[in-house]
Amino acid sequence: VNWSPNLRTAVSDLEVETVERMGKLYYFNYPVIDGNEVLPVATTRPETILGDTAVCVSPQDERYKHLIGKNCVVPTVGRVIPIIADE
């Protein structure tokens, strides 16, 4: 489901013409509470960081699985959020 600001309603995926564009990937380091680690997060929509309520990592990823159950801090906002597991 997609939102159309012009129509001010939801539009089905079948009604949307998709256009691929080159975009930027922004990287942010979320400091992990109770440690000297940071959790790197990449996004194409940095404006959504203000609404982050959790960071999700794969339990199969050896680099980050030890962080599951800990908390980190949202950059620029300073809000503490949990680090959760993805399936």
C-alpha positions as CSV (number, residue, x, y, z in Angstrom):
1,V,0.0,0.0,0.0
2,N,1.3,3.4,-0.9
3,W,0.1,6.8,0.1
4,S,-0.7,9.4,-2.5
5,P,-0.4,13.0,-1.2
6,N,-2.1,14.3,-4.4
7,L,-5.1,11.9,-4.1
8,R,-5.0,12.0,-0.3
9,T,-5.7,8.3,-0.1
10,A,-4.0,4.9,-0.2
11,V,-3.1,3.4,-3.6
12,S,-2.6,-0.3,-4.3
13,D,0.8,-1.6,-5.5
14,L,-1.0,-2.6,-8.7
15,E,-1.8,1.0,-9.4
16,V,1.7,2.4,-8.9
17,E,4.2,2.9,-11.6
18,T,7.6,2.2,-10.0
19,V,10.6,4.2,-11.1
20,E,14.1,3.2,-9.8
21,R,16.4,6.0,-9.0
22,M,20.0,6.2,-7.7
23,G,19.9,7.4,-4.2
24,K,22.2,8.1,-1.3
25,L,22.9,5.8,1.6
26,Y,23.4,7.6,4.9
27,Y,25.3,6.0,7.8
28,F,24.7,6.6,11.5
29,N,26.4,5.2,14.6
30,Y,24.0,4.3,17.4
31,P,26.0,4.2,20.7
32,V,25.4,1.0,22.7
33,I,24.5,1.6,26.4
34,D,26.9,0.0,28.9
35,G,29.8,-0.3,26.6
36,N,32.2,1.4,24.1
37,E,30.5,-0.1,21.0
38,V,28.4,1.6,18.3
39,L,25.9,-0.1,16.1
40,P,26.2,1.2,12.5
41,V,22.9,1.8,10.8
42,A,22.4,2.7,7.1
43,T,19.3,4.3,5.7
44,T,18.1,6.0,2.5
45,R,15.6,8.1,4.6
46,P,17.5,9.8,7.4
47,E,14.5,11.9,8.3
48,T,12.9,8.7,9.7
49,I,15.5,8.4,12.4
50,L,13.6,10.8,14.6
51,G,10.8,8.1,14.9
52,D,13.0,5.1,15.6
53,T,11.7,2.9,18.4
54,A,14.1,0.0,18.0
55,V,17.1,-1.3,16.0
56,C,16.8,-4.8,14.6
57,V,19.8,-7.1,14.0
58,S,20.0,-10.6,12.6
59,P,20.7,-13.3,15.2
60,Q,22.8,-15.0,12.6
61,D,25.2,-12.0,12.2
62,E,28.2,-12.7,14.4
63,R,29.1,-9.0,14.4
64,Y,25.9,-7.9,16.2
65,K,24.1,-10.9,17.7
66,H,25.7,-10.2,21.1
67,L,23.9,-6.9,21.2
68,I,20.4,-8.4,21.2
69,G,18.6,-7.4,24.4
70,K,20.8,-4.4,25.0
71,N,19.9,-0.7,24.4
72,C,21.3,2.0,22.2
73,V,20.9,5.7,21.8
74,V,19.2,7.4,18.8
75,P,21.7,9.9,17.3
76,T,20.8,13.6,17.5
77,V,17.7,12.7,19.6
78,G,19.3,11.0,22.6
79,R,16.4,8.6,23.1
80,V,17.2,5.1,24.4
81,I,15.8,2.3,22.3
82,P,16.1,-1.5,22.4
83,I,18.2,-3.7,20.1
84,I,16.0,-6.5,19.0
85,A,16.4,-9.7,16.9
86,D,15.1,-10.2,13.3
87,E,13.9,-13.6,12.2
